Each structure stands twice: as C-alpha cells, then as structure tokens.
Amino acid sequence: MTIIIKSTVQQLLKEITNRRIIRKEIKQILNYTEYSRWDLGVFFVGDEIKELNLRYRNINKVTDILSFPFHQAIKPGKLPTPLTSEHKNLGDMIISLPYIIKWCKEHDENVKKRLPVLYTHGICHLIGYDHEDEEGYEMMNKKEQEILKKFWDWKKRCDGSESESESESESDDENERD
C-alpha cells in the first residue's frame, strides 16, 4: 500500500499535523474497509479547490473535499477485481485546508478531529458511496459512522502511547511508501 501525500499549502499543513500522522490515520480507516492494501493519493490545497469543483462538478464554490475514484464501483463498497497490482488504486482525495480551518472555527471544532472525518468521507466516495439522493445518503452515512466508530475507538486506545515529540521527529517525506 502506498499513500502519496502532496500539498500546495505545506506550511499550513505543518501547523496542523504531519504526514506520518496522516498516513497512520488513513491506513487505520482503510483497515475498516475491504481495501486496506490499496493505494491512494491525498492532496492538500488552498482555494484552488473552487476551480476543481467548478471544472469537475460544475459547482462554482469552495468545498472541503473532492474525491476522484480510480475505479467505477460495481455497487457502493464493492470495486471491480483489479487486473494487476498496479490497479489496486482507490484514487485521489483533494482537501482544502483553508476551507476546513474556517469551517472548524465557525463550528467550534478541532481541525485534527475533523480531518479523519473527511478522510473517511473521501474514502467512502472512492469505494463507490455517494449522497446524491436520500437512499445513497443513508447508505453512505451508515458506512461512515461504522468506520468512524471503529476509528475513534482505536484512536482512544492509541492516545498516550507515543509522545508528540516522537511524532514530529519522524520522517515527513512526501512519497514515503507504507
């Protein structure tokens, strides 16, 4: 599994978290799906997400996350069997940090707690869930809540097991392979 993390807002990203934590959280979220050994890309951007939202969804506004699946799902949560190991790619998530920071301030929420929710939401889109209608919304919400319950239980067990200084001393290489 490879998780590629890129950022056009590098300083902002460093103020919030680091790549090692992002990888660890995403890997854990993927463990609660059938796609724990699949690759994916995560791109942290600024307000350029508005242009992407317009280009790919015909919506002319800033958003928190866009997901671009590599495969078309057979049904929500079920992707086609990959032809080769190179096809074990979920796709890419594009996340707007300035938007998320602003949203968290407006809703009195912690950005570090919001990011795993967005990773989960994006991964659900990558594996075929959507919220275009009420039925899709219900299915996707149920899957997200199922994953997040397991994730937050895992996070509680992990808290305190490593110090913040250990986390920050880890490599922050953009293309580190897992």
Secondary structure, DSSP 8 states (H G I E B T S, - for coil): --EEEEES-HHHHHHH--HHHHHHHHHHHHHTSS-TT-EEEEEEESTTHHHHHHHHH---S--SEEEEESS--SBTTB----SSGGG-EEEEEEEEHHHHHHHHHHTT--HHHHHHHHHHHHHHHHTT---SSHHHHHHHHHHHHHHHHHHHHHHHHHTTSS-HHHHHHS---TT---
